[in-house]
Amino acid sequence: MSASRRLVAVVLLVPLLAAVALWAFAWPAARTAPRDLPLGVAGPAAATAPLERQLAQQEGAFDLHHYTDGKAAREAVEDRTVYGAVVVTAEGPELLTASAASPVVAQLLREAVAERTAATGAGLRTVDVVAAPATDPRGAALGASVLPLALAGIAAGAVVSLLGLRGIRAVGALVGAAALVGLVAAALAHSWLGVLTGDWWAEAAVLGLSTLAVSAAVAGCAALVGTPGIGAVSFLVMFLGNPFSGAASAPRM
């Protein structure tokens, strides 16, 4: 290829990549909204019916789950069956949220339910059933951890492929690298930053498996189609999986 053609290729390729990146990251952010978001409603049927009609006006936004009382609704929030629940009582509506599941969803539910109950004249009481850690109340640190884990997975899969490792050696390298990434990530996020507050080993396992999912896909695709497979999976993870995962908000957003 001549120098002039290479110049034209670069001039055209860079804007194209920029356009794809902007589409992949800006479009999901601009279209963030609830889609069949699990939401509980608790209380007598006659009392909850007006609220359900109000919530149903935004078609496809909420997947309503019915509970007999506030205790059952609270258990559903704690078990992550629903992201939140509205309990209709004689004193007025009470909103149960779980900012630990998603601070973005918790804020959205506060705004949406407050808007729909404002007509009744009753004040909305909000209870954060499972609160996010005080060190990361907005979930920003946890959301920011997704991209480094993806990059670690891409790097591990690419290195294993380029070094020509196959069979048991490739599996051992991928599993070993993912396990170490999980341990290091848990040490940083839990022990140092304090943005994770669950079981330490369970967190390390989840973080490690997230890395392994990416690295195994990269290495597997490269084994099937060669070096282009590394680029194909990397593009899929970086430009589709990462921005469309809903990690910064919630998958149902």
Helices and strands as residue ranges (DSSP letters): H 3-30, E 37-42, H 45-56, E 62-67, H 70-78, E 84-89, E 92-97, H 103-117, G 118-120, E 125-128, H 140-144, H 146-162, H 167-186, I 187-192, H 200-225, H 228-235, I 236-241, H 242-244
